[in-house]
Amino acid sequence: MRFLPVFLDLKAGPVVLIGAGELLRAKLRVLAAAGARLRVHAIDGNHEFGLGAQDAARVDIAVGDPLTTDLSGVIAIVCAGAGDVGVAMSMRAKALGLPVNVMDDLEHSSFIFPAIVDRGDVVVAVGTGGTSPVVARRVREKIEALLPARIGELAEFIGTFRKSINERIAEFPLRRRFWERVIDGPIGAAVLAGRRGEAGASLEAIADPSAFARADKPEGSVALVGAGPGDPDLLTIKALRALQDADIVFHDELVSPEILDRIRRDTTRVAVGRRVGKPGIGQDAINKRMIEGAQAGQRVVRLKGGDPFVFGRGGEEVEALRAAGVAYSIIPGITAGLGAAADFEVPLTYRHEATRITFLTAHKARDAEAVDWSMLTDTKMTLVVYMGMTAAPAVRAGLFAAGRSPETPVGVFARVTRPDTQGAIGTLRDLPELVRRIHGGPAILIIGDVVRHAGSLRRQTPKQIISDLMDAAE
């Protein structure tokens, strides 16, 4: 991170703005809207800025050479459309230790302008290190769509009460829970609906803030959250909110580090579950720890790869939570089979070709009696096999014995939706060989005619492609 996001106090002094044309006027509008006091050097002599009376009152039109102007008391310098003057002004500003921005010139800038979401007291700044303002604007648009229009009013409302309430609640965690109850409850809803007077009366009516904060603590709750196949951008908004609110998160070993980074920093994280060939703490122990956390008043998240109810033992965990009388919720995630289909453009259904889908775990496929392979030979059925890498020979043998054609198309897709995803496509006859080309799991097998419609394996790196070609040549 080259540029640290900071917020500049525009009441501390004037900002010097130097430049010409529409670039100068655009930057002037941004700074004026933020309430800055401005000293403007329009080097083209055009002082028609098109500002309203209130903004114009904070603008001084400077005369003379900006390179020799008095900079005492100035808090920042901005150059927009200033040409060589901007470069020279940058050198002067840096010599004086003043922050300077030269538009579209990172070399001569000590700060940059982010894309801004302005909701009054809530301001969100989005930056890309100056490399792509268009990307920053796109991110800003997404955030604009998510934030309530009165979110700034809610922040300002809390600010008016924060000192008095905090003086009445000594414990920091209890303060946080108090304000979370206010924001997430009827008081926050009233502010966001424009009924601030009603909200203020309700907050002032809370006789014991500590008791209010504790009111929902003894119950606790558990959220079974699907983390999806690995890409953090595929988390649902509800899942992200649960991760931010959690007091403790019990997560599978296969949940990606990028998704774990979305958990609030002061939340306790506990790795549970297991990987193939490696023991975990056991399902009973996981259930016990979730229940104990909820009964202690914690907001518990059980974070599971993919979807909790697709080979994720979510059903077993729900039964345990029901039996213990613990409140719970279920937040679905994108299961790995769907992630693989999207990543490699394999349509799991296709008109006239594939009219059914079967999801199968190959965890016990090597047990001949664990899977009825005779039910899986319909050529219009797409078979999606989870945990299939180590059991690939048994999967092939079972389908062969049941009569499935050796020429049935097959795809092996590993680490789907992640940057290091990898795929190999061939036939059922070649399945163990396809698995051998994959450099580590977890992986999904997709078996059926739909694999013929897969897009290119364009996400493979050149190194992976060369390796696969050499494997095929052998």
N, C-alpha and C positions, 0 to 999 in steps of 0.2 A: 504494500500500500504506500504509494509515493505521497499522495495528498491526504492528510488527516482531515476528516470532516469537523469543522468548528463553526460556531455561530458568532458573528461579529456584532458587537453592541454599537448600533448606528447612532446612539445618542452621545457617544464618547467624543465625537468630533466630526468634521466634514470629510467627505470623500471627494477627491479631485478626479474629474472625468475629462479625458482629452480625446479628441477625434473629430470625425466629420461624417456628414451624410446620414443615411438611414441606420448604419451600424451604431453611430453615436446616439441617435434618437431611441433606438431599441434598447440599448443599455441604460439610457437615461430613464426610460419608462419602468424598467425593472427596479432600479435603485430608488426611484421616487415612490413606487408602489410599496416598497419596504420601509418607507419613512425616513430615508437618508437625507441629511443636509448635504447639498452638492455645490461644488465650485467647478463650473464647466468652462473648459477652453475649447471652443468650436473653431478649429484651425481653418475651416473654410469660410468663416465669417457669417454663417447662417444660424441665426438665433431663434428661428421659428421652431419651437419644440413641441407645440401642440399639447401642452399640459393644462390640466384644470387649475383653477385658482388656488386650491389648497396645496397642490404639489408645487406649483410655480413659486409659492411663497417661500419654499425651502431651497430654491435654486438661485445661486449667485452667478452672474455671467462675468467671467474673468477676462481681463484684457492683458496684453503683453505676452512675452515669450514664456511658455509653460516650463521651459528648461531652466529658467532663472527665477521663477515665482517662489514666494515664501511658502515653505511646507510645514512650518511650525504648527502643531496641533492637529495636523492631518492624520487620519487613521488608516487610509488606504488610497491607492492610485489605480485608476482603471483607464486603459487605452483601447479605443474601439475605432478602427478606421483611421488610425493616426500615422501609419506608415513608419518612416525612419524616425519620426519624433517619438513614437512609442518605444522603439528600441533604446533610444538615448534616454528616455524618461525612466525606463526599466533600470538602466545602469545607475542613474542618480538615486532612484528609490532604494535599490539594494545597498548602495553605499551608506544611506541614512538609516537602514534597517526598517524601511517601511514596506508593508505588503503591497505587491503590485501584480496586476493582471494585464497582459497584452493579449488581446483577443486572437485566438487561433495561433498562438505562439507559445508553446510550452517552455521552450528554452529560456525565454525572457520573462516568464511568469513565476511568481512565488506562491500564488493561489489561483484557483480556477473557480468558475461559476458552475454550480450544479444545476440540474433540472429540479424545479421546486414545486412541491405540493403545499399550497398555503391554505390552512384552515384556521386562521387567527393564531391562537396560542399553540396550535399544533402545526409544526412545519416539518416537512419531510424533504431532505436533500438527497438527490440521487446523482452519483458521479461515476464516471468511467475512466478516471485518471486523465481526462482530456482527450482520450483516443477516439471516442465515438459519441458525440452529443445526441445523435439520432437514437442510439440504443438507450441512453439515459432518458430521453423523452418517452420512449415506448414503455420503459419501466414506470415512469411517472404516471402515464395514462392508466396502467394496471392498478397502481395504488390509488389514484383518483377514484376509480370505479369501486374500490373496496371500502373507502373511508366514508362514514356518514357525514352529511353536509354540516352538522352542528358539532362535530367532534371537538373543534376548537373551543366552542362554548362550554362543552363538558369539562375540558381541561381548565378553563378559566374559572368555572364554577367550583371545581375541587380546590383550586388555588386559593379561593377566598376563605375556605373552611379548613385548609390543611393544617395551618399552624395551631389553631385552637384544638382540633381533634388530636393531633399528634402529642400535644401537651397532656392530654388526658389518657393516652395509651402509651405505656412505657416500653412494651416489647415490640421490636421491629417486625417480626413475623405477624404479630397480631394487627399491627397497623396496616400491613399489606393486605391481610385478609379483610379488614374493615373496608378499605377503599375498593377492593375487588367486589365485595358485596354491594357497595354503593353503585359502582359502575355497571355491574352485571344485573342489578335488580331494578325495581320500580323507580328508584330515584334517578338513576342514570337514564332510564327510558323516558322519564318525564322531561329531562333536560334536552335529550335528542329530539323529542317531539315538540319542543318550543314552550314547555310549561315550566319555566325556571322558577317562578314564584312558588308553585306547588312543590317542586323538588326541594327548594330551600327550607320551606316549612317542615317537610318530612324529615330532613336531615337534622334540623334544630330540635325536633321532637324526640330524638334518640337520647334518652336519659343516661344510659350507660353504654358508651361506645365499645368497651371491652366485651360486655355481654353480647352486644350486637354482633361483634366480630366472631365470637365463639358459637353463635347460635346454630350454625350449620356444621360445626367442626366435628362433634362426636360421631356423626353418621359416616362421614367419609364416602368414598365411591371408587369404583374401578371402571376404567374405560379400556375395552379391548380394541386396539387400534391397528389397522392394516397399514403397514409402511410401504406397500407396493413393492415392485421388483428391484428397486435400487436408485432410480433417478429421483432426487428430492423434489423436483418440480412436479412430480406426479402425486405428491401428497395432496389430499383434499384440504380445503380450508378448515374444515371441522377437525381433521387430524392435527393440523398445525396448531390450532387453538388449544387442543387437548395437551399437546407437548409443551406449550408455553405455560399452561396452568398447572401442570403436574408438580406434585411434591416429590414423587419417586417414580422412576421408569424402570420396569423390568423388560429388558430387550433381548431378542434372539441374537445369536452370534453372527448371523448372516445379514443383519441390518447394516446398511452401508454407513461409513463414517460421515458422509455428507448429510445423511438424514439425522444421525445422532447430533450433528452440529445445530440442528433446528430446536433442540431441547433447551429450555431456559438454563442459563449457566449455573445457577445455584441449586438446580434440581439434582437429587441423588440418582445416579445411574447404576443399575445392577445387571450384569450380563448373565443370562440364564439360558435354558435350552441347550441344544447340542448340535454338533455337526456330524456328518457321517463318519463313523469310526472313532468318535470322541465322545465320552460320556458327559452328560450335563448334570444338573442337580436333581433332575427327576421331576415329573409332572406333579406329583403329590406335594413336593417341597415348594414348587412354584405356586400352586394353589394356596398353600398355607401362608406363604409370605404375602401374597396379594390380600388375603382376607385379614391378616394381622395388620397390614398397613391401613386398610380401609377402616377397620374397627378402632384404630388409633386416631381416626379423624383425618387421615391423609387422602389426597387426591392421587390415586394410583393409576398409572398407565401400563398396560401390558402391550408392548410394541412388538408386533409380529411381522415378519417378512411376508409380502404378498397380501392375502386376505385372511382374517382370522378363521373363517369358516371353510376355507379350501385347503385341506390337509394341514391345518394350523392348530388343531386341537382346541379351537375356540369353543366348540360344543361342550367338551369336557370341563373347560374352565367355567362356562356359564352354569353348568349343573352344580359345580362346587360353590359358586357365588350364591346361587339360589338357596342351596341347602344351608348356607351360613347366614342368610338374610341380609346380604350385602347389596347395596344399590349398585347397579352397573349399567353401562351403555355399550353399544357396539358401533364402531366406526369402520365401515368397510374400506378395503384398499384394492388396488388393481392387482389381480393375481398374476403370477409370473407367466402363465400360459398366454394370457392376453397381451402382456408386455412383449413376449417373444413374437407373437403374431404381428403386432404393430411395428416392432423394430425391424423385422425382416420381410414385412409386407406379405405375410402368408394369410390369406383369408380363410378363417376356420370353417366357414360355410361358403358354398358357391352354388348358385342356381343350377339345378339339374345334375350337379356333380357331388356335392356334399350337403346332406340335409340333416345330419345329426353330429353331435360332438360328445365324446366321452372323455372325462378327466380321470386319470388313473395315477395312483402313486405306485412306483416300482420298488418301494422300500422292501416289500416282501415278495417281489416277483420271482426270486430264486427258489421260493417254496412252491413247488408244483401245484399244491392244492389251494394256494392263496388267491389265485386269479383264474377265473373261468375264461380262458382265451377264446373259446368257441363263440362267445357273445361279441367278439371284437373283430370279426372277419368281414363285416359288411363293407363293400367298397365305397359306399356312400356315407360312411362314417369317418370322421376325423378323430384320430386318437391323440390326445395330449397327455404325455407321460411326464410326471414329476419325479425328481430324484432318480433319473434313469441312467446315469453314466455308468455306475458300477454294475448295474443290473442289465446292461445292454445285451449281453449274450443270452441271458435268460428271457428277455423280452422277445428277441428275435426267434429263439427256439420255440417259445410258446406260441407265437403267431404262425410260425411255419407248421408246427404240429397241428394247429387248428385249420390250416389250409389257406392262410393269407399268402398272396403271391410274393415271391422274392423280389419282384420288380416294383413293388409298392414304393412310391417316393417317400423319403424320410429326410427330416432336417434335425440337426443337433444344434441348439442355440444356447450359448453359455453367457452368464453375467449380463442378461438382457437389460436394456435401457441404460447401462453404465458406459462410461467412456471406453472401457477395455472389452466391450462385448465382442463375441466371436461366433461364427456359424460355419457349419459344414453341411452340404446337401448331397444326397446320393439315393441309394435304394436300401430296402430292408436287408438285402443280402450283405450290403457293405456296412451295416450299422456299427459293429465293433470297431471297424477301421475309421469310420467317421468320428466316433468318440475319441479314438487315439489322436486324431488331429487337433482336438480341443485342448487348450492348455489351462486346465483347471475349471472347476465348476463354481457355483451350481449351474445346472443345465436343464433345459426342457427339450424333450423329444416330441416332434410333431410328425405323425405318421398318417399318410393318406394322399389322395390325388391332388389336394389343394396345394401341396408343397411345390407342385410344378409352376404355380403362379407367383412364387416368391420373387421379390425384387432381388437385385444383385447384392452380393455380400459387400456392399460398398464401404461399410464401416470397419472392415478389417484393415489393419495397418499393412504397409508393404512387406514388413518382416513376416507377418502372419501368412500373407498370400504366398510368398516365396517358400515358406516352410511347408504349406499345404501342397504346393506344386511338387516339391521334392518328395514328400510323403507319397503322393500319387504315383510319381515316377518309379518309386521302389516297388 
